[in-house]
């Protein structure tokens, strides 16, 4: 019982605490450096199954060309996961440029974000080894969904919190909207991949819609004040 209580206190305690418990004694750069190190390890692990293919193919009597030609699916999944991790890391990096301090809740939420990053090589290996189906595609899309939810939660936690944000560089409403939009699209992609036969990884193409929508939204928001000003003139 004590072990479960300690586990609950570790994860749930900060959630019930007030956001005013901000750590100002330690630079948030320490948290960022730790995050970067874990991401670097996770993204490196993606290529290890491809490295292991070389001696396996040679032992089976194959040549160098067959390493590429007969394992296109494994190579594709490696590149896909590399792009996914790289893009979420870039978003995390941009987000923490706004941060000047952090709470215990943010630190633990960041650990959950890292957990999804570290787990991603596992479904990557599964989709590289087995045929694409609703389970494999859903497992992969679900991992990305969990990653996106964590990133949106961190963004929401920082947005509008003056003790966490840099006063001269806060998280904008546009950044929060963009993060929530990406999470919403990822949820739709997960449902399509997991429930609709034949969709598979094509559902992830929905994630490409997010920057297009935000660009159009941003352009519309920029045009509205101009129209109002012109009408006054």
Backbone torsions as a table, in degrees:
resi	resn	phi	psi	omega
1	UNK	NA	-38.5	-179.9
2	UNK	-62.3	-37.1	-179.7
3	UNK	-63.7	-42.6	178.8
4	UNK	-64.5	-38.4	179.9
5	UNK	-64.3	-40.8	178.2
6	UNK	-64.4	-39.5	178.6
7	UNK	-63.2	-45.1	179.3
8	UNK	-64.4	-38.7	-179.9
9	UNK	-66.4	-35.0	-178.8
10	UNK	-64.2	-46.5	-174.6
11	UNK	-92.2	-39.5	-172.1
12	UNK	-93.0	-21.7	-179.6
13	UNK	-56.9	-48.4	-179.9
14	UNK	-63.8	-26.6	-178.8
15	UNK	-69.0	-36.3	-179.7
16	UNK	-82.9	-14.0	178.1
17	UNK	-76.7	159.9	178.8
18	UNK	-79.1	152.7	-180.0
19	UNK	-72.0	-6.0	-179.6
20	UNK	-74.3	-11.9	179.6
21	UNK	-79.9	73.8	-175.2
22	UNK	-97.4	134.6	178.0
23	UNK	-87.4	111.9	178.0
24	UNK	-108.2	-1.8	-177.6
25	UNK	-82.4	-17.7	-179.3
26	UNK	-122.8	137.9	-179.5
27	UNK	-70.0	133.8	177.3
28	UNK	-61.9	-14.6	177.0
29	UNK	-59.6	-29.3	178.6
30	UNK	-63.8	-41.4	177.9
31	UNK	-66.1	-39.6	-180.0
32	UNK	-66.6	-42.3	-179.6
33	UNK	-64.5	-40.8	176.9
34	UNK	-63.1	-43.3	178.7
35	UNK	-61.0	-45.4	179.8
36	UNK	-60.6	-38.9	-179.4
37	UNK	-65.5	-43.0	179.9
38	UNK	-66.3	-42.2	178.5
39	UNK	-61.9	-41.3	179.7
40	UNK	-61.2	-40.6	178.2
41	UNK	-66.5	-45.3	-178.0
42	UNK	-62.5	-42.5	-177.3
43	UNK	-71.3	-26.5	175.8
44	UNK	-73.7	-36.1	179.9
45	UNK	-61.2	-24.8	-178.0
46	UNK	-60.8	-33.7	-173.7
47	UNK	-86.4	-14.3	-175.3
48	UNK	-60.3	-40.6	176.6
49	UNK	-60.9	-32.6	177.6
50	UNK	-70.0	-37.2	177.4
51	UNK	-63.9	-39.2	-179.2
52	UNK	-68.5	-20.6	-179.8
53	UNK	-66.2	-32.3	-173.3
54	UNK	-61.0	-54.7	178.4
55	UNK	-65.7	-30.0	178.7
56	UNK	-65.7	-45.0	179.5
57	UNK	-65.4	-40.3	179.6
58	UNK	-64.7	-40.3	179.5
59	UNK	-65.2	-28.4	179.4
60	UNK	-87.0	1.4	178.1
61	UNK	88.3	9.9	179.2
62	UNK	-79.8	168.4	178.7
63	UNK	-107.4	-179.1	-176.6
64	UNK	-64.4	-34.4	-179.7
65	UNK	-64.8	-38.0	-178.3
66	UNK	-67.4	-23.2	176.0
67	UNK	-59.9	-38.0	179.7
68	UNK	-87.0	-49.7	-172.4
69	UNK	-65.0	-36.2	-175.4
70	UNK	-93.3	-0.5	-177.5
71	UNK	-134.0	41.7	-179.9
72	UNK	-65.6	-34.7	-179.4
73	UNK	-65.1	-43.0	178.3
74	UNK	-62.8	-39.6	179.0
75	UNK	-66.3	-41.1	179.1
76	UNK	-62.2	-45.0	-178.5
77	UNK	-66.8	-34.1	175.3
78	UNK	-61.7	-48.6	-179.0
79	UNK	-64.6	-39.6	179.3
80	UNK	-61.0	-48.8	-178.4
81	UNK	-69.0	-33.2	176.3
82	UNK	-61.1	-45.5	179.5
83	UNK	-64.7	-41.1	179.7
84	UNK	-61.1	-51.6	-179.1
85	UNK	-63.4	-42.8	-178.8
86	UNK	-61.6	-42.2	-178.8
87	UNK	-68.7	-41.1	177.9
88	UNK	-68.9	-34.1	176.3
89	UNK	-66.3	-40.9	177.4
90	UNK	-61.8	-41.6	177.1
91	UNK	-63.9	-40.7	177.1
92	UNK	-63.1	-41.3	179.8
93	UNK	-63.2	-44.9	178.6
94	UNK	-64.7	-38.5	-179.3
95	UNK	-63.1	-45.2	-175.5
96	UNK	-77.0	-4.6	169.7
97	UNK	-68.0	-19.1	179.4
98	UNK	-89.9	-8.6	-169.6
99	UNK	-93.6	134.6	175.5
100	UNK	-117.0	-14.9	177.2
101	UNK	-155.1	171.2	-178.1
102	UNK	-147.3	155.3	177.2
103	UNK	-101.2	168.3	174.9
104	UNK	-63.3	-36.3	178.6
105	UNK	-62.7	-41.8	179.1
106	UNK	-65.0	-39.9	-179.3
107	UNK	-62.4	-42.5	-179.6
108	UNK	-73.1	-34.3	174.8
109	UNK	-66.3	-34.9	176.0
110	UNK	-66.3	-33.8	176.2
111	UNK	-66.5	-37.6	175.3
112	UNK	-64.0	-39.4	176.1
113	UNK	-59.2	-43.7	178.9
114	UNK	-66.3	-34.7	178.3
115	UNK	-59.5	-44.1	179.4
116	UNK	-66.5	-33.8	176.7
117	UNK	-65.7	-45.7	-177.5
118	UNK	-67.7	-33.5	-178.9
119	UNK	-73.0	-27.9	-172.7
120	UNK	-53.7	-38.1	176.9
121	UNK	-58.7	-24.6	179.9
122	UNK	-68.1	-55.3	175.2
123	UNK	-65.6	-25.2	175.6
124	UNK	-62.6	-42.6	178.4
125	UNK	-66.5	-36.5	179.8
126	UNK	-65.3	-48.2	-178.0
127	UNK	-71.1	-19.9	176.1
128	UNK	-80.3	-24.8	-176.0
129	UNK	-96.5	-25.2	-175.5
130	UNK	-118.9	159.6	178.2
131	UNK	-65.3	149.5	-179.0
132	UNK	-70.8	127.3	176.6
133	UNK	-144.9	-177.2	-178.2
134	UNK	-64.5	-36.1	-179.4
135	UNK	-69.0	-50.1	-177.0
136	UNK	-65.1	-44.2	179.2
137	UNK	-67.1	-38.7	178.5
138	UNK	-67.0	-38.8	177.5
139	UNK	-62.0	-43.9	-179.0
140	UNK	-68.0	-48.5	180.0
141	UNK	-64.5	-34.0	178.4
142	UNK	-66.3	-36.3	176.4
143	UNK	-65.0	-42.0	177.4
144	UNK	-65.2	-37.0	177.4
145	UNK	-61.4	-45.6	178.2
146	UNK	-60.8	-39.8	177.7
147	UNK	-62.8	-44.0	-179.1
148	UNK	-67.9	-38.3	177.8
149	UNK	-61.9	-43.7	178.8
150	UNK	-62.3	-42.7	-179.2
151	UNK	-66.6	-40.1	177.5
152	UNK	-65.5	-38.4	179.0
153	UNK	-64.0	-40.5	177.4
154	UNK	-65.0	-42.5	179.4
155	UNK	-61.9	-45.5	178.7
156	UNK	-61.8	-38.5	-179.3
157	UNK	-65.2	-38.0	-177.3
158	UNK	-79.7	-37.8	-175.1
159	UNK	-59.8	125.4	176.7
160	UNK	79.4	0.6	179.0
161	UNK	-97.5	102.3	-171.3
162	UNK	-64.5	-27.7	180.0
163	UNK	-76.5	-18.0	-179.8
164	UNK	-98.1	-37.8	-176.0
165	UNK	-81.7	151.6	168.9
166	UNK	-70.6	129.2	-175.7
167	UNK	-60.9	-29.8	-179.1
168	UNK	-95.1	-0.4	-178.8
169	UNK	-151.0	67.5	-178.6
170	UNK	-78.7	166.2	173.6
171	UNK	-71.0	123.8	-177.0
172	UNK	-79.2	160.2	175.7
173	UNK	-62.3	-34.0	179.0
174	UNK	-62.8	-40.9	179.4
175	UNK	-65.8	-41.5	177.6
176	UNK	-64.3	-44.2	178.8
177	UNK	-61.5	-41.0	179.5
178	UNK	-63.0	-40.3	179.2
179	UNK	-66.8	-43.7	179.4
180	UNK	-66.5	-36.8	178.0
181	UNK	-63.7	-44.0	179.0
182	UNK	-61.9	-40.6	178.0
183	UNK	-64.7	-41.0	177.8
184	UNK	-62.6	-43.1	178.3
185	UNK	-66.5	-36.2	178.0
186	UNK	-66.1	-36.6	176.2
187	UNK	-62.7	-44.2	177.8
188	UNK	-62.9	-42.1	179.2
189	UNK	-62.4	-40.5	178.3
190	UNK	-63.0	-44.7	-179.6
191	UNK	-64.0	-40.1	178.7
192	UNK	-66.4	-44.7	-177.7
193	UNK	-66.3	-38.2	-174.4
194	UNK	-85.1	-24.8	-171.7
195	UNK	-113.3	-25.9	-175.0
196	UNK	-102.1	116.3	179.8
197	UNK	-62.4	140.3	175.1
198	UNK	86.6	-11.3	-179.2
199	UNK	-76.0	-50.8	176.7
200	UNK	56.8	-135.4	-175.4
201	UNK	-78.3	-7.7	174.8
202	UNK	-61.8	-24.3	178.8
203	UNK	-62.0	-29.6	-178.6
204	UNK	-69.4	-13.4	176.2
205	UNK	-63.5	-19.6	176.4
206	UNK	-59.8	-29.2	-178.3
207	UNK	-65.5	-21.6	177.9
208	UNK	-73.2	-15.7	-178.6
209	UNK	-74.4	-28.3	-173.6
210	UNK	-55.0	-53.8	-179.7
211	UNK	-64.5	-30.7	178.7
212	UNK	-66.7	-45.2	179.3
213	UNK	-63.2	-43.5	-179.3
214	UNK	-66.4	-33.2	177.6
215	UNK	-67.5	-43.0	177.8
216	UNK	-66.6	-40.5	179.3
217	UNK	-63.7	-43.1	179.1
218	UNK	-64.4	-39.2	178.7
219	UNK	-65.7	-38.0	179.1
220	UNK	-67.6	-40.1	-179.6
221	UNK	-66.4	-33.8	179.9
222	UNK	-72.7	-35.3	-177.7
223	UNK	-73.0	-29.3	-175.4
224	UNK	-62.4	-46.9	178.1
225	UNK	-62.3	-35.5	180.0
226	UNK	-64.3	-42.6	179.7
227	UNK	-62.8	-40.3	-179.8
228	UNK	-65.8	-41.4	-179.9
229	UNK	-66.1	-42.6	179.5
230	UNK	-62.0	-37.6	-179.0
231	UNK	-67.1	-35.1	178.1
232	UNK	-68.0	-37.1	179.7
233	UNK	-71.2	NA	NA
